[in-house]
Amino acid sequence: MSKMVSDEIPQANRIEHAGVDVIAESARHGHPHSLFWPWCAANVAVLAVSWGGYVIGFGINLTQALLVTLIGVVASFLLVGLASLAGQKGSAPTLVLSRASFGIKGNWLPGLVSWLLLVGWETSLCALAALSARTVSERLAEGSGDVAAAVALVLVAGSGIYYGVLGFEAIMRAQRWLTIATLALTAGFIALTMDEVHLGAAFDQPAGSTTAVIGALVMLVAGFGVGWINCAADYSRYLPRDASKAGIVGWTTFGGALPVVLLAGYGLLLCASDPALIDQFYDDPIGALTPMLPTWYLLPFIAVALLGLAAGVIIDIYSSGLTLVATGIPIQRPVAAALDGVLMTIGAIYVVWFAPNFLVPFQGFLITVGVPLAAWGGIFVADLLLRKERYDEVKLFDESPQGYGVANPTAIVIMLVGTVIGWGLVTNSLASWLTWQGYLLGPLGLGGKSGDWAYANIGVLVALAIGFVGYLVLCGARVRAQESKELALTSP
């Protein structure tokens, strides 16, 4: 089977049609530093401030929390940086390159998991945008909440669909301006709330236990970058073959980690100064921040919240469209992005106006799906590191034994094993029908479902590790065999 190649050079004012296609040499362009903008924009969200409360909630002091946040967030996005190398190495979307480890048909499993998670988080972000606008609007003018929610949903969902359909170049340009605008408005928020920080009280807290520190660290690593691995190559696949690998990893990691470290770090200062904020962040992260602000800054504040959420939706909807196409469904990339946008909008409308109590359990479901995605992420990164040569662009579309095959049962079993063990090491109290998770915390002596490890999401990292180590050990020979055949075919 011949490979699918796109020599289209994407333009900001034209719809990109490249889907599962390998990007031709003539269409590759750009520099690694361009990766800073999409990853920074997608993570500059004031909701990251609330993570300061979640970290302090483990019972550690401010010094410990600041170190844990820096190390955990950077380590988390380093995984995204490493996965971004696959885009340069294969010049195809992430879930197309995943065929090398799972086979063409076997890739349906991670493809389905990835698509569900992306569309789910798109829906969740849109619903959060509408609910946040309603909260702020009601403080400004009682009874105006529903109108504000509708406007916010139109803006966030509309921007996601618009840029998701237009494609790569339009997104890269938009994310640059979204980053600049959001950082400027966020700086205003910090300047106006600095009087809430009391460094004397913030640093006057006893140190937490080693278990608590590790638990907070694990939560941070699992909570950010792991959920972005399935998008990583989508934004690096247009880079030239000779682009700096260190630059790709570095700029991706820096772009994703910088805003989270700053915003979560500021949240740490706020919560260490006033521990009552911790519970408020759990209940309503946006509502907890608005009382700190003067009334005149509420509109800029909701603007920064909506811009950050919109940037996340744009990243997700573009990748969800590519993922849907990568599963083999006969649909064009722009149509797939539009379809996902329609599903996202319908879901957000349902959550905001018909089932407001559904958002929390729905997020619990997304966290549950995140465990198999982590197992896949470990496999994907391991496969990438095992390959000394580039992905074979023809074999990505070839189900025969000479290609990447129909399915790799070993990779599928590793992913399933990682999922089962991972679910046993996470707790999920966001819905009554998800409380079955965490069944290994007690038998393994980790304190059960209410112990120190209960809310660390250690199962996400365990699933990632099982995927990574399992694939290295059990599939290394498969990768070497694939590459030896490739070298034999290309030898004179």
Stockholm file with secondary structure:
# STOCKHOLM 1.0

chainA/1-492         MSKMVSDEIPQANRIEHAGVDVIAESARHGHPHSLFWPWCAANVAVLAVSWGGYVIGFGINLTQALLVTLIGVVASFLLVGLASLAGQKGSAPTLVLSRASFGIKGNWLPGLVSWLLLVGWETSLCALAALSARTVSERLAEGSGDVAAAVALVLVAGSGIYYGVLGFEAIMRAQRWLTIATLALTAGFIALTMDEVHLGAAFDQPAGSTTAVIGALVMLVAGFGVGWINCAADYSRYLPRDASKAGIVGWTTFGGALPVVLLAGYGLLLCASDPALIDQFYDDPIGALTPMLPTWYLLPFIAVALLGLAAGVIIDIYSSGLTLVATGIPIQRPVAAALDGVLMTIGAIYVVWFAPNFLVPFQGFLITVGVPLAAWGGIFVADLLLRKERYDEVKLFDESPQGYGVANPTAIVIMLVGTVIGWGLVTNSLASWLTWQGYLLGPLGLGGKSGDWAYANIGVLVALAIGFVGYLVLCGARVRAQESKELALTSP
#=GR chainA/1-492 SS CCCCEECCCCCTTSCCCCSSCEECGGGCCCCGGGGHHHHHHTTCCGGGGHHHHHHHTTSCCHHHHHHHHHHHHHHHHHHHHHHHHHHHHHCSCHHHHTHHHHCTTTTHHHHHHHHHHHHHHHHHHHHHHHHHHHHHHHHHSTTCHHHHHHHHHHHHHHHHHHHHHHCHHHHHHHHHHHHHHHHHHHHHHHHHHGGGCCHHHHHCSCCCCHHHHHHHHHHHHHHTGGGGGGGGGGGTTTSCTTSCHHHHHHHHHHHHHHHHHHHHHHHHHHHHHCTHHHHHHHHCHHHHHGGGSCGGGHHHHHHHHHHHHHHHHHHHHHHHHHHHHHTTCSCCHHHHHHHHHHHHHHHHHIIIIICGGGHHHHHHHHHHHHHHHHHHHHHHHHHHHHCSSCCCTTGGGCCSTTTTCSCCHHHHHHHHHHHHHHHTTCCCCSSGGGTTCCTTTTTTTSCGGGSTTTTTTHHHHHHHHHHHHHHHHHHHHHHHHHHHHHHHHHCC
#=GC SS_cons         CCCCEECCCCCTTSCCCCSSCEECGGGCCCCGGGGHHHHHHTTCCGGGGHHHHHHHTTSCCHHHHHHHHHHHHHHHHHHHHHHHHHHHHHCSCHHHHTHHHHCTTTTHHHHHHHHHHHHHHHHHHHHHHHHHHHHHHHHHSTTCHHHHHHHHHHHHHHHHHHHHHHCHHHHHHHHHHHHHHHHHHHHHHHHHHGGGCCHHHHHCSCCCCHHHHHHHHHHHHHHTGGGGGGGGGGGTTTSCTTSCHHHHHHHHHHHHHHHHHHHHHHHHHHHHHCTHHHHHHHHCHHHHHGGGSCGGGHHHHHHHHHHHHHHHHHHHHHHHHHHHHHTTCSCCHHHHHHHHHHHHHHHHHIIIIICGGGHHHHHHHHHHHHHHHHHHHHHHHHHHHHCSSCCCTTGGGCCSTTTTCSCCHHHHHHHHHHHHHHHTTCCCCSSGGGTTCCTTTTTTTSCGGGSTTTTTTHHHHHHHHHHHHHHHHHHHHHHHHHHHHHHHHHCC
//
